[in-house]
Amino acid sequence: MASRCPVHGLTKLMDDDYFATPYVANERYAAMHEQGTVHRTCMDDHGRVWLVTGHAQVYTALRDKRLARPREYSNGDFTSQRFPEGTPTGTIVTLDPPQHTRLKKMINFTFLPRNLETFRPRIQELVAARLDALEAAGGGDLVGDFGAVLPITIVCDVLGIPDEYRKDLKRMADLGFGSDDETNAQLRADMLEMLEVIRSQKAAEPTEDLFSYWIHTRDDDGNPMLTVEQVLVLAALTMLGGYDTTAGMISRGALALLDNPETLQRLRQDPDLFGEAVEEMLRRNPSVHHAFRRFATEDMEIDGTKINKGDTVVLHVAAAGNDPRRFPDPDVFDIDRPDKAHLVFGGGPHFCAGAELARMEVTIALRELFTRFPDIRLAVPRESLALPPLSVHSRAPVAAGHGLTGAARPVAAGRAEGRCHGRHDHGHLAELGPAPPRPRATGVVRRPAR
């Protein structure tokens, strides 16, 4: 049962149990959908919000200009502070068009389709290196030894973070996720301070990367397109946004396939289906179990619910992906589902710029993991994994099994295997044993009962 806010007495639909107990999130979604599409609730900071969970309502709200991101539209219920005091408010996460559009253009070019393909060999290289390490150890931690390593390294590559700073920046990012507000603020301040050191170096000696591009791009009058503060916050947000959520996608996706062995066998027989499987993973059980905040700029209604000017509106994209009004039998993991139109990457002008890169990372990682290790299995009881968000703080020990089959292995160039790999290197967590027989593919399967 959801707890209640001690300040306002409202039910906290996203409380500690929601984030920390297996399956609670999905149970909450089902309860929310039975009650309606818009709910009055409180967040962890006791701020009152309208939580929107219906797919149609979230889709529309993401594109509704009456719902703004700048916090000056708030009536005071919003109290969260993502970055330390003094951080400029004119950043990509706090602006709407047209100001947001200018900043978004500074990111988008990196993720154009023609540029995305340049990342593929690097992703394959990193995945192969991690699989080599898992094979040598006979197993390991699905999160720390595999899922978390790829995205932090790729985002460091995109930004052009020098090798000597990567371990410390990863440590700051790791500690920041899930920390209390005071610790989080200090870690973000430390990250901005280190990024300023890197910015100064690249200002003097630019390199071929996104960080240098932001620093040195000028407008028609020769003035910098971005202020120093905007460059730093943009770099921090790119690092954080491209790390934890993608790590969660890889780890949660792997766990979803281990939970559904018949579907996994189909994918091994036809690896081209991994793309469809990733979309169903993102719909059914994404790593984004929080939501997007907006503020009402005027009195309005969402699905018949009156929203007052200044109210905080939280758009819950994960709940929307499990809305039975849009997705029949939403608890069924079905890669053949014709409609997998999840909203995990947002929508409208704030759609995630790195969505296609994340898809590429997750698809390659899962395809190579499960084609290379046909007998991979969890090394601990499934019920012992208390990790709905499955972020960088979670663990999922696996045994790699014996033998290599399936698609050809990408070449493993060892230069990056250990980069940015700090506190989650748990070593050899599982002993090899005989793997269970693989079941025949029979189509759709349901999540095992608890």
Secondary structure, 3 states (H helix, E strand, C coil): CCEECCCCCCEECCCHHHHHCCCHHHHHHHHHHHHCCEEEEECCCCCEEEEECCHHHHHHHCCCCCEECCHHHCCCCCCCCCCCCCCCCCCCCCCCCCHHHHHHHHHHHHHCHHHHHHHHHHHHHHHHHHHHHHHHHCEEECHHHHHCHHHHHHHHHHHCCCHHHHHHHHHHHHHHCCCCHHHHHHHHHHHHHHHHHHHHHHHHCCCCCHHHHHHHCECCCCCECCCHHHHHHHHHHHHHHCCHHHHHHHHHHHHHHHHCHHHHHHHHHCHHHHHHHHHHHHHHCCCCCCCEEEEECCCEEECCEEECCCCEEEECHHHHCCCCCCCCCCCEECCCCCCCCCCCCCCHHHCCCCHHHHHHHHHHHHHHHHHHCCCCEECCCHHHCCCCCCCCCCCCEEECCCCCCCCCCCCCCHHHCCCCCCCCCCCCCCCCCCCCCCCCCCCCEECCCC
